[in-house]
Amino acid sequence: MSSGATLALFARLIVSLGIVIGLMWFAARVVRRRGIGGAGGGGSNRRPGVQVDVLARRTLGRNASIAVVRTGQQAIVIGVTDHMVTKLADADLTEIELGNTEAQWTAPSQGPAGPTPPWKSMLNQMRDRTART
């Protein structure tokens, strides 16, 4: 093979690589603009994500727990395992809304003499409904 043919082959390779990289850049830009596949783009055209807050969580076993999550103005009770998340029920947001959820969640319980917060009662009811016997 002569050096001229090798140079021409190398030039074709560079041009082809440039075209492929350009197409990949263009596709990534289109995907980012349309918000497909969770690819968030920077700038002013970015859509705000959905805010999800975990209001309460209780472990039921080694690999299972129950949680109350808030998305916007809606509360949902979900069951969580290693392989699946299942919606168990809708919850009334006004009953489980607490001023300082973490402080009440980590504080030791007052036992049978003290009052039980509504969200804790709901979690216990859902645990009883979902517990395997």
N, C-alpha and C positions, 0 to 999 in steps of 0.2 A: 504494500500500500504506500502510495506517495504521501509526502507531507502535506500537499495541497488537499488531497482527499480526506486526510485526517483532520485538517483544520476546518474543512467544510462540515464534516460529521460533528465536530465539537461545537461549531456555530449553531447547527440545527438542534443539538442537545440543549444549548443555552436558551435558544428561542423557545423551544418546547417547554422547558422548565419555567421560563418566565410567563408563558401563557397559562400553564397549570396553576402557578402561584397567584396570578391575577384572577383567574376564575374562582379560586378558593377564597380570596379576599372579598370578591364581589358577593359570593354566596353567604359568607359570614356577615357581611354588612346588611344584606337583605333579611337574614334570619334575626339579627339583632334589632333591626327596625320594627319588624313585625312581632317581636317578643315570642318567637316560636321556641319551644323546648327549654324554657327557663333561661334563655340567654338574655340577660338584662343589659341594655346599652346605657352608656352614660349620656348626659345631656338632658335637654328639655323634653324630648319625646319619650322619656321613660315613664311607664305606667306604674303607679304605686302598687306595692304588693299588699296582700291581705294580712292584716294584723291578727295573730293568733296568740292568746295568752292562756297559760295553764293556771286556773284558779285554785285547783286542789288536786292532789294525787295521793292514792293509797295503794300500797303493795298488797296483793292478795296471795301471792305465792312467789316461788323463786323466779318464775318467768312470766308472771302475769300481774297486771295492775289495772286500776280503774282511775280515770281522770275526768275532771270537769274542765272543759276548755271554752273560752269565749272567742268568738269571731264576730267582730262588729257589735251588733246589739243582740246577738243570739248566743245562748249557752248550750253546750252539748255534752252529754255524758258518754265517754268512750271506754271501751275495754282494749287494753294494749297487751299483746304478747310479743314474743321474739319474731314471729312471722306475720302478724296481722294486727290491724287496728279495726275495731268494729264499733259502729254507732249503736249505743244501747238505748238512749232516750234523749229527748229534748228537755232542757231544764229551764226553770223560771229564773231569769237573770236577777230579778229584784230580791228573790229569797237568798241567793248565794253571794250577792255582792257584799264584800266586806271591806272595811276601811284599810286594814292591814292584814292581809291574808297570810303572809309569811310568818308574822309574829304569832298568830293564832295557830298556824300549822305546826310550828316547831315547839310551841309551849307544851308542857306536860298536861295531860287531861286532868280535869278536876274530879273525875270519878262520878259515881252515881248521884252524888249530892249536887253537883254543879250543872248549870244549863248546858245543853248541847246545841251548837250552832246549826241552823237549818241545812247547810251544805254537808255537814258531817252526818246528819241523820239520813240525808238523801244518799250519801255514799254507802252508808251501812245497809240501807234498803237495797241498793243496787248490788252490793256484794252478796247479800243473802239470796237475791234472785239469780245471780250468775254463778254462785259457788257450786261446784260439783260435789255431790254426796255419794 
